[in-house]
Amino acid sequence: MAKLTMACDAPELALLKAGAARFGDLEVEIQRVQPRERHKRMAESLAFDICEFSIVDYLNGVERGLPFTAIATFPHRIFRHRDIWVSGGAAVKEPKDLAGKRVGIQSWTNSASVWQRGLLAQDYGVDLASIEWVAESGAHGIGGAKWARIATKPRERTLDQMLASGEIDALMLPRPPELTPEEMARIRRLFPDYSTAEQEYRARSGIFPIMHVMVIKNELLHSNPGIAKIVSHGVQAALDTFMERKRLTSGQSIVWPELNWPEQDKHLGPYPWPAGVEANRKELAVLIEYGVEQGILSRRIAPEELFGAKA
């Protein structure tokens, strides 16, 4: 078989690029590609044979049929309380104050914003339908949620700038705002002590939010039926080795940098990046529920259906 390309950039998969994980007899070239470019290229042109892909973009396309299929290996997870920002001039002191406000998002189907909207509604009772959502992108899912009021930002402005100037009241992105120090002084996190909020969420819900899943081209799966298992084992081996090295050296947590790895284990347990549907059923079921509520899925599906199997 010709050399295969795998695109990824999750820090949890750093050992793949270092050549510390293998894929049986397969020759796999690891390419480090940033998420937005990677997801776009895979969705639009099947640019890679194997790809770390947005789990919500995958949810958004699974009912229509996609030219690639996910395997139940989840290389990137992160809590998202930390990435909800508010303008200093907005009358937003707690989550419920977001009702009726203007809130910026990367896109309706961005994985981070789906988890963020879900936790705001479920944990804090925020009325999502009362919010005007201002998106970078016009992609709103399958028909968009009927209750959602979604606008697209002006082309000449960034959402970060709009937050600093008070044109929007809050911003939910999968990253911190990119602003000058002066502009950063005009905004703040909705959850200033986000680590505590995230740890309490984990203790209460048992959830470690999934952001990305590994996908493989369907033509490869059809021509090489064993490739899914080989790729799954190789990727999971890289994750497992990464975790074990961190644990053995008491390395810095990649979830909460103020903690070391043993301290992280107290909140997440010793094996927070498991593979397989059953080990991730809670996260997958919650994400599917959010997908239906937010217009990304038209119906509730079994988690197994995401991976090519009808339950």
C-alpha positions as CSV (number, residue, x, y, z in Angstrom):
1,M,0.0,0.0,0.0
2,A,1.2,3.5,-0.8
3,K,2.2,5.8,2.0
4,L,-0.8,7.2,3.9
5,T,-1.2,10.8,5.2
6,M,-2.5,11.5,8.6
7,A,-3.3,15.1,9.6
8,C,-3.4,16.0,13.3
9,D,-2.1,18.6,15.8
10,A,-3.5,17.7,19.2
11,P,-0.8,18.0,21.9
12,E,-2.0,14.6,23.1
13,L,-0.7,13.1,19.9
14,A,2.7,14.7,20.0
15,L,4.4,11.2,20.1
16,L,3.0,10.4,16.6
17,K,5.0,13.1,15.1
18,A,8.0,12.0,17.1
19,G,7.6,8.5,15.6
20,A,7.0,6.8,18.9
21,A,3.8,5.1,17.7
22,R,3.5,2.6,14.9
23,F,0.7,1.4,12.6
24,G,1.7,-2.2,11.9
25,D,3.0,-2.5,8.4
26,L,1.4,0.7,7.2
27,E,3.6,3.6,6.2
28,V,2.0,6.7,7.6
29,E,3.2,10.3,7.1
30,I,2.2,12.5,10.0
31,Q,1.3,16.1,9.0
32,R,0.8,18.8,11.6
33,V,-2.1,20.9,10.3
34,Q,-4.0,23.5,12.3
35,P,-7.6,22.6,13.1
36,R,-9.6,25.0,10.9
37,E,-7.5,24.4,7.9
38,R,-7.4,20.7,8.5
39,H,-11.2,20.3,9.0
40,K,-11.9,22.4,6.0
41,R,-9.5,20.6,3.7
42,M,-10.8,17.2,4.8
43,A,-14.4,18.1,4.4
44,E,-14.1,19.8,1.1
45,S,-11.4,17.8,-0.7
46,L,-10.5,14.7,1.3
47,A,-7.0,16.1,1.6
48,F,-5.9,13.3,4.0
49,D,-6.3,9.6,4.3
50,I,-6.7,9.8,8.1
51,C,-7.6,13.0,9.9
52,E,-8.2,14.4,13.4
53,F,-11.5,16.0,12.8
54,S,-14.1,18.1,14.5
55,I,-16.6,15.8,16.2
56,V,-19.5,18.3,15.7
57,D,-18.6,18.8,12.1
58,Y,-18.8,15.1,11.8
59,L,-22.2,15.0,13.6
60,N,-23.4,17.7,11.3
61,G,-22.7,15.6,8.2
62,V,-23.3,12.0,9.4
63,E,-27.0,11.9,8.5
64,R,-26.3,13.2,4.9
65,G,-23.5,10.7,4.4
66,L,-19.8,11.5,4.4
67,P,-16.8,10.2,2.4
68,F,-15.1,9.3,5.6
69,T,-16.0,7.4,8.8
70,A,-15.0,8.0,12.4
71,I,-13.4,5.4,14.6
72,A,-14.0,5.6,18.3
73,T,-10.7,7.2,19.2
74,F,-10.8,10.7,20.6
75,P,-7.4,12.5,20.6
76,H,-8.5,15.9,21.9
77,R,-10.7,16.9,24.8
78,I,-10.9,20.1,26.8
79,F,-13.3,21.8,29.1
80,R,-14.8,25.0,27.7
81,H,-15.8,27.2,30.7
82,R,-12.4,29.0,30.2
83,D,-13.3,30.2,26.7
84,I,-16.4,32.2,27.5
85,W,-15.5,35.9,27.6
86,V,-17.6,39.0,28.3
87,S,-17.2,42.6,27.5
88,G,-16.3,44.8,30.5
89,G,-19.1,47.2,29.6
90,A,-21.8,44.4,29.4
91,A,-24.1,43.9,32.3
92,V,-23.1,40.2,32.6
93,K,-22.0,39.1,36.1
94,E,-23.1,35.5,35.9
95,P,-24.2,33.1,33.2
96,K,-28.0,33.8,33.4
97,D,-27.2,37.4,32.5
98,L,-26.4,36.3,28.9
99,A,-30.1,36.1,28.2
100,G,-31.1,38.7,25.6
101,K,-27.5,39.6,24.8
102,R,-25.4,39.4,21.6
103,V,-22.9,36.6,21.8
104,G,-20.1,35.8,19.2
105,I,-19.3,32.3,18.0
106,Q,-16.9,30.9,15.4
107,S,-19.7,29.0,13.8
108,W,-22.9,27.3,14.9
109,T,-21.3,23.9,14.4
110,N,-18.0,24.6,16.2
111,S,-17.5,21.9,18.8
112,A,-16.5,24.3,21.5
113,S,-19.6,26.4,21.1
114,V,-21.9,23.4,21.1
115,W,-20.5,22.2,24.4
116,Q,-20.6,25.8,25.7
117,R,-24.3,26.4,24.7
118,G,-25.2,23.0,26.2
119,L,-23.6,23.7,29.6
120,L,-25.0,27.2,29.8
121,A,-28.5,25.9,29.2
122,Q,-28.3,22.7,31.2
123,D,-26.3,23.9,34.2
124,Y,-27.2,27.6,34.4
125,G,-30.7,27.8,32.9
126,V,-29.7,30.2,30.2
127,D,-32.4,30.8,27.6
128,L,-30.4,30.2,24.4
129,A,-33.3,31.3,22.2
130,S,-33.2,34.8,23.7
131,I,-29.6,35.4,22.6
132,E,-28.6,36.9,19.2
133,W,-25.7,34.8,18.0
134,V,-23.1,36.5,15.9
135,A,-21.1,34.0,13.8
136,E,-17.9,34.2,11.9
137,S,-19.2,31.7,9.5
138,G,-22.6,31.2,8.0
139,A,-22.6,27.4,8.5
140,H,-25.5,26.7,10.9
141,G,-26.0,23.0,10.7
142,I,-28.9,21.0,9.2
143,G,-31.4,23.8,8.7
144,G,-30.1,25.5,11.8
145,A,-32.0,25.4,15.1
146,K,-35.4,26.9,14.5
147,W,-35.3,28.9,17.6
148,A,-31.8,30.3,17.0
149,R,-31.3,33.9,15.9
150,I,-28.0,33.8,14.0
151,A,-26.4,36.8,12.3
152,T,-23.0,36.9,10.5
153,K,-20.4,39.4,11.7
154,P,-19.3,42.3,9.4
155,R,-16.5,41.2,7.1
156,E,-14.2,44.0,8.1
157,R,-14.4,43.3,11.9
158,T,-13.2,40.3,14.0
159,L,-15.3,39.0,16.8
160,D,-12.4,39.7,19.1
161,Q,-12.5,43.4,18.2
162,M,-16.2,43.5,18.5
163,L,-16.0,42.1,22.0
164,A,-13.3,44.6,23.1
165,S,-15.4,47.5,21.6
166,G,-18.6,46.3,23.2
167,E,-20.4,45.6,19.9
168,I,-21.1,42.1,21.3
169,D,-21.6,41.3,24.9
170,A,-19.8,38.0,25.1
171,L,-17.7,35.7,23.0
172,M,-17.4,31.9,22.9
173,L,-14.4,30.6,20.9
174,P,-12.1,27.5,21.1
175,R,-9.2,29.8,22.0
176,P,-8.5,33.0,23.9
177,P,-9.2,36.3,22.1
178,E,-6.3,37.7,20.1
179,L,-6.1,41.3,21.3
180,T,-3.6,43.9,22.4
181,P,-3.0,44.2,26.2
182,E,-5.1,47.4,26.2
183,E,-8.0,45.6,24.5
184,M,-7.6,42.6,26.8
185,A,-8.1,44.9,29.8
186,R,-11.6,45.7,28.5
187,I,-12.8,42.1,28.7
188,R,-12.9,39.3,31.2
189,R,-13.7,35.6,31.6
190,L,-17.3,34.8,32.5
191,F,-15.8,32.2,34.9
192,P,-12.7,33.9,36.3
193,D,-11.8,30.8,38.3
194,Y,-12.5,28.5,35.4
195,S,-10.4,25.7,36.7
196,T,-12.6,25.3,39.8
197,A,-15.8,25.6,37.6
198,E,-14.5,22.9,35.2
199,Q,-13.4,20.6,38.0
200,E,-16.9,20.9,39.7
201,Y,-18.5,20.3,36.3
202,R,-16.4,17.1,35.9
203,A,-17.3,15.9,39.4
204,R,-21.0,16.6,38.9
205,S,-21.4,15.3,35.4
206,G,-18.6,12.8,34.9
207,I,-18.0,14.4,31.5
208,F,-14.7,15.3,29.8
209,P,-15.9,17.0,26.6
210,I,-14.8,15.5,23.3
211,M,-13.6,18.0,20.7
212,H,-12.0,15.8,18.0
213,V,-12.4,12.3,16.6
214,M,-10.3,10.3,14.1
215,V,-11.8,9.7,10.7
216,I,-10.6,7.5,7.8
217,K,-11.5,7.8,4.1
218,N,-14.3,5.3,3.2
219,E,-12.4,4.1,0.1
220,L,-9.5,3.0,2.4
221,L,-11.9,1.3,4.8
222,H,-13.5,-0.6,1.9
223,S,-10.3,-1.7,0.3
224,N,-8.5,-2.5,3.5
225,P,-11.1,-3.8,6.1
226,G,-8.5,-4.1,8.9
227,I,-7.2,-0.5,8.7
228,A,-9.7,0.9,11.2
229,K,-8.3,-1.4,13.9
230,I,-4.7,-0.7,13.0
231,V,-5.2,3.1,13.1
232,S,-7.2,3.0,16.3
233,H,-4.6,0.9,18.0
234,G,-1.8,3.2,16.8
235,V,-3.4,6.4,17.8
236,Q,-4.5,5.1,21.2
237,A,-1.0,3.7,21.8
238,A,0.3,7.3,21.2
239,L,-2.3,8.7,23.7
240,D,-1.6,6.0,26.3
241,T,2.2,6.5,26.1
242,F,1.8,10.2,26.3
243,M,-0.3,9.9,29.5
244,E,2.1,7.3,31.0
245,R,5.1,9.5,30.5
246,K,3.4,12.5,32.0
247,R,2.4,10.4,35.0
248,L,5.8,8.9,35.6
249,T,7.5,12.3,35.5
250,S,4.7,14.1,37.4
251,G,4.6,16.3,34.3
252,Q,2.4,19.4,34.0
253,S,-1.3,18.9,33.3
254,I,-2.3,19.8,29.8
255,V,-5.9,20.4,31.1
256,W,-5.2,22.7,34.0
257,P,-1.5,23.9,33.7
258,E,-1.4,25.0,37.4
259,L,-1.6,21.3,38.3
260,N,0.8,18.5,37.8
261,W,-0.3,15.2,36.4
262,P,-1.0,13.4,39.7
263,E,-3.1,16.3,40.8
264,Q,-4.9,16.2,37.4
265,D,-5.6,12.5,38.1
266,K,-7.5,13.4,41.2
267,H,-10.1,15.1,39.0
268,L,-10.0,13.1,35.8
269,G,-8.9,9.7,37.0
270,P,-5.9,7.8,35.7
271,Y,-7.3,7.1,32.2
272,P,-9.2,10.2,30.9
273,W,-8.6,9.5,27.2
274,P,-10.2,6.1,26.6
275,A,-11.2,4.6,23.3
276,G,-14.4,2.8,22.3
277,V,-18.0,3.7,22.4
278,E,-18.8,2.2,25.8
279,A,-16.1,4.1,27.6
280,N,-17.3,7.3,26.0
281,R,-21.0,6.7,26.0
282,K,-21.9,9.5,28.4
283,E,-20.0,12.1,26.5
284,L,-21.4,10.9,23.1
285,A,-25.0,10.7,24.4
286,V,-24.8,14.2,25.8
287,L,-23.3,15.6,22.6
288,I,-25.9,13.9,20.5
289,E,-28.6,15.4,22.7
290,Y,-27.1,18.9,22.3
291,G,-26.9,18.3,18.6
292,V,-30.6,17.6,18.4
293,E,-31.5,20.5,20.6
294,Q,-29.2,22.9,18.6
295,G,-30.4,21.8,15.1
296,I,-27.2,20.0,14.2
297,L,-28.8,16.6,14.1
298,S,-32.4,16.0,12.9
299,R,-33.0,13.0,15.3
300,R,-31.5,11.2,18.2
301,I,-29.1,8.6,17.1
302,A,-27.3,5.8,19.0
303,P,-23.7,6.6,19.6
304,E,-22.8,3.4,17.6
305,E,-24.3,5.0,14.5
306,L,-21.5,7.5,14.4
307,F,-19.0,4.8,13.8
308,G,-20.7,3.0,10.9
309,A,-22.8,0.6,13.0
310,K,-26.6,0.7,13.5
311,A,-27.5,0.0,17.1
